[in-house]
Structures are given as C-alpha cells and as structure tokens.
Amino acid sequence: MNVRYMYSLIAVILLFLLAYAGAEVGVWSQYIFGIIIPYIAMLTFVVFFIRKIVGWAQSPVPFRIPTTCGQQKSLPWIKSAWIDNPSCRVGVIGRMFLEIALFRSLFRNTKFAVKEKNKPFYGLELWLWVGSLAFHMAFFTVLARHLRFFTQPVPFPISLLENVDSFFQVGLPGVFISGVVLFAAVTFLLIRRILIPQVRYISLASDYFPLFLIFGIAFTGILMRYFTKVDVVGIKEMAMGLVTLHPHIVEGVGSIFYVHLFFVSILVAYFPFSKLMHVGGIFLSPTRNMVNNSRAVRHINPWNYPVKVHTYEEYEEEFRGKMIEAGLPVEKE
C-alpha cells in the first residue's frame, strides 16, 4: 500500500500549524511570515527558475526527436499529419498551441480495463483531461486576478477578468468561480491519485506535496473571502509594500492570511525543484518544439569527433599478398 501521501499531508498540516501559531505570537513573527519568507521565496524562485531554463536551453539536441503521432511528410501523393507530425514551423506552432491551451495529448490519452469475459477495453480518459484543464485554467485565472493586490491603479484587463469571474453572484461577497473550480479540481486530482491503484502505485511524496499545498492555498483563500473577516485594504497595503520594496506589517489582517501567504511562499520556493517546472519546460521540449524533417534534411551528429579510419585502399595495401593467395579479388594486382 502506497501511503506516501500521508507524509505530504502531515507536512502541509505542520506548515499550517507553524504559520498560524507564528502569526499569533507577535509582530516580530508576523514580520518573518509576512516579509522575510516571501522575499526569500521569490528570490529562490527567480534564481533557480532562470537557472533551470538556461540549463535546458543549452542542452544540445543533435537529432530530430519529436514525438510522432501521424504520417510524416514524404511523397506528394501521401497525405501527412501537419500537426501530429509537423514538417514546418507553422505545424509546430499549431501543435504547441493546442498542447499548451487545450492539453491535446492528454485529451487523447487512453485507459485500459478488463471488462466482462476478460475482454480488454481501451477508452478515452476524459475526466482526467477535464480536471487538469479546469485546474490549470482556474489556477491561471486566480493568479491573474490576484494582481489587483500588487497594482495601483488596477489595470482594466484585471478588473474585467474579476468582473467576469464573479458574474454569478449569490449574496455578498460575490462568488469567484475560478476559486471554487480550483478547489474542486485540485480535490479531484488528489482523490484520483490516492484512490486509483495504478496511479497511487507510481506516485511519490513529491507528487502529493504540491497538490496538498495548492489545496491549502485554495482552502485558506475561500476561508478568508467567505467565512472569516480579513482586512482587504490592509492586505493590499502589505502587498504594495512588498512590490515597492517598502515592506511593513499591517495589524489586524488575521492569522489565516499569514497561513495563506506562507503556503504561497512555500509553493513558489518549491516550484523550480518540482515537476511544476513543466510550465517552462513545455516550451523547450524537443519532442514537441522540433520540426520533423529527417527525410528532407540530413542531420549530422555535432558530437562526432575526428577518428583515425582504416580505408579499403589502406586495407588492401596491407593485405594484398594474402588476399591474392586466398583467391580474393583485389583492385590492384
């Protein structure tokens, strides 16, 4: 039985208790959780994110190794798959757009099961695609919407996004659909990873930790907005202080806010060292961003180095006498 998710769950619970208790101690601890830790987290994120991206960008790719899911371009009368097996940059751009915006490869993912009479069954795993797409879109929307705390005045696109996100209003405050969808989607992904035996078997503690962390971020965010009273003006004042490098603590923002901010800081610092780096790696993946023109262009390995070869002329010059005695044909008598 894979119980690695318990390690991650216990770690997130301990982080929650640490931040909540620390915020209750006094102003000096609030200074640590509200200023020092966010700055350290952001510095860690920027340095190691750039380092990881530069390392990937400098990695040599000697051959064309794109993942192919269709007919490669060859003869004119054979129809090629210009997206699944792109032979030009336009095809690569179309493939990357569909992959990044709509998770096309995940949509085509299949699952295997054994039905009655031991018959194998292959089918689309649409729920995983729906949950992942909802999770990423909701996460992006929540992230973009939170920019209102770091800008003054708030840009029009952010205000428009906030109005669209909260169009379904039930009482006050208005309900942000992205927050509810994020919470539901991350819950679904967690339950799926825990309950499905095949997925649970291959999952590590590092796979559960960011999910539990994002669950905690969404939970504390919903808690602050709909159930507990927080000083939104004070929170924006603190956020503007962090952005303008004039940090200060505002009293009365609530301990849950420091827990929320601490979870966000841990996620930001953990980001470059985790599988979450696929958000940057997808653009540098040679299996996706390369043109498959191996039939039209000869690709020579740049790692080849000059080696001493033994040509046939040299071979015959060395063994001509023995070749003639053995009856083997030679070019020179």
DAZI-V182747 format. One record per backbone hydrogen bond with DSSP energy under -0.5 kcal/mol. NH is the residue of the N-H (numbers start at 1). CO is the residue of the C=O. E is the energy in kcal/mol with one decimal. If there is no record, write none. Layout:
[[NH:CO:E] [NH:CO:E]]
This chain:
[[3:1:-0.8] [6:3:-1.5] [7:3:-0.7] [7:4:-0.6] [8:4:-1.4] [9:5:-2.5] [10:6:-2.8] [11:7:-2.1] [12:8:-2.3] [13:9:-2.3] [14:10:-2.5] [15:11:-2.1] [16:12:-2.3] [17:13:-2.5] [18:14:-2.5] [19:15:-2.4] [20:16:-2.6] [21:17:-2.6] [22:18:-2.3] [23:19:-2.3] [24:20:-1.0] [25:21:-0.8] [25:22:-0.7] [26:22:-0.8] [30:26:-1.7] [31:27:-2.2] [32:28:-1.4] [33:29:-2.5] [34:30:-2.5] [35:31:-1.6] [36:31:-1.7] [37:32:-2.7] [39:35:-1.9] [40:36:-2.5] [41:37:-2.7] [42:38:-2.4] [43:39:-2.4] [44:40:-2.5] [45:41:-2.5] [46:42:-2.5] [47:43:-2.4] [48:44:-2.2] [49:45:-2.2] [50:46:-2.1] [51:47:-2.1] [52:48:-2.2] [53:49:-2.4] [54:50:-2.8] [55:51:-2.1] [56:52:-2.2] [57:53:-2.6] [58:54:-1.9] [59:56:-1.0] [65:63:-0.7] [67:287:-2.6] [69:84:-1.4] [74:75:-0.5] [78:75:-1.8] [79:77:-0.6] [81:71:-2.5] [82:80:-1.0] [85:81:-1.9] [86:83:-0.7] [92:88:-1.6] [93:89:-2.6] [94:90:-2.4] [95:91:-2.5] [96:92:-2.8] [97:93:-2.5] [98:94:-2.2] [99:95:-1.9] [100:96:-2.7] [101:97:-2.9] [102:98:-1.4] [103:99:-0.9] [104:98:-1.1] [107:103:-2.1] [108:104:-1.4] [109:106:-1.3] [111:123:-2.8] [113:121:-2.2] [115:113:-0.6] [115:119:-3.0] [118:115:-1.0] [119:116:-1.0] [121:113:-2.7] [123:111:-1.9] [125:109:-1.8] [126:124:-1.1] [129:125:-1.3] [130:126:-2.9] [131:127:-2.7] [132:128:-2.5] [133:129:-2.6] [134:130:-2.6] [135:131:-2.3] [136:132:-2.5] [137:133:-2.3] [138:134:-2.5] [139:135:-2.5] [140:136:-2.3] [141:137:-2.3] [142:138:-2.7] [143:139:-2.4] [144:140:-2.6] [145:141:-2.7] [146:142:-1.8] [147:144:-1.4] [148:145:-1.4] [149:146:-1.7] [150:147:-1.2] [159:155:-2.0] [160:156:-2.9] [161:157:-2.4] [162:158:-2.3] [163:159:-2.2] [164:160:-2.5] [165:161:-2.4] [166:162:-1.4] [167:164:-1.2] [169:167:-1.4] [170:168:-0.5] [175:168:-0.6] [176:174:-0.5] [177:165:-2.3] [177:175:-0.7] [180:176:-1.5] [181:177:-2.8] [182:178:-2.5] [183:179:-2.1] [184:180:-2.4] [185:181:-3.0] [186:182:-2.5] [187:183:-1.6] [188:184:-2.2] [189:185:-2.5] [190:186:-2.0] [191:187:-2.7] [192:188:-2.7] [193:189:-1.9] [194:190:-1.8] [195:191:-2.9] [196:192:-1.9] [197:195:-0.6] [200:196:-2.8] [201:197:-2.2] [202:198:-1.0] [203:199:-0.5] [203:200:-0.7] [207:204:-1.3] [208:204:-1.1] [209:205:-2.3] [210:206:-0.7] [212:208:-2.7] [213:209:-2.4] [214:210:-2.6] [215:211:-2.4] [216:212:-2.2] [217:213:-2.1] [218:214:-2.8] [219:215:-2.6] [220:216:-2.6] [221:217:-2.0] [222:218:-2.4] [223:219:-2.4] [224:220:-2.3] [225:221:-1.9] [226:222:-2.5] [227:222:-0.5] [227:223:-1.5] [228:223:-2.4] [230:228:-0.5] [232:230:-1.2] [235:231:-2.2] [236:232:-2.3] [237:233:-2.0] [238:234:-2.1] [239:235:-2.4] [240:236:-2.7] [241:237:-1.7] [242:238:-2.0] [243:239:-2.1] [244:240:-2.4] [245:242:-0.8] [246:241:-2.6] [251:249:-0.5] [253:250:-0.8] [258:254:-0.9] [259:255:-1.9] [260:256:-2.7] [261:257:-2.8] [262:258:-2.2] [263:259:-2.6] [264:260:-2.1] [265:261:-2.3] [266:262:-2.5] [267:263:-2.4] [268:264:-2.5] [269:265:-2.5] [270:266:-2.2] [271:267:-1.4] [272:268:-0.5] [273:270:-1.2] [274:271:-1.6] [277:274:-1.4] [278:275:-1.6] [279:276:-1.8] [280:277:-1.4] [281:277:-2.6] [282:278:-1.9] [283:280:-0.8] [284:281:-1.0] [285:282:-0.7] [286:284:-0.6] [288:285:-1.8] [289:285:-2.6] [290:286:-0.6] [292:86:-2.8] [293:291:-1.4] [296:293:-1.0] [297:293:-2.5] [299:297:-0.5] [300:298:-0.6] [304:301:-1.5] [311:309:-0.7] [315:311:-2.3] [316:312:-3.0] [317:313:-2.2] [318:314:-1.7] [319:315:-2.0] [320:316:-1.0] [323:319:-2.3] [324:320:-2.4] [325:321:-2.2] [326:322:-1.8] [327:324:-1.1] [328:323:-2.9]]
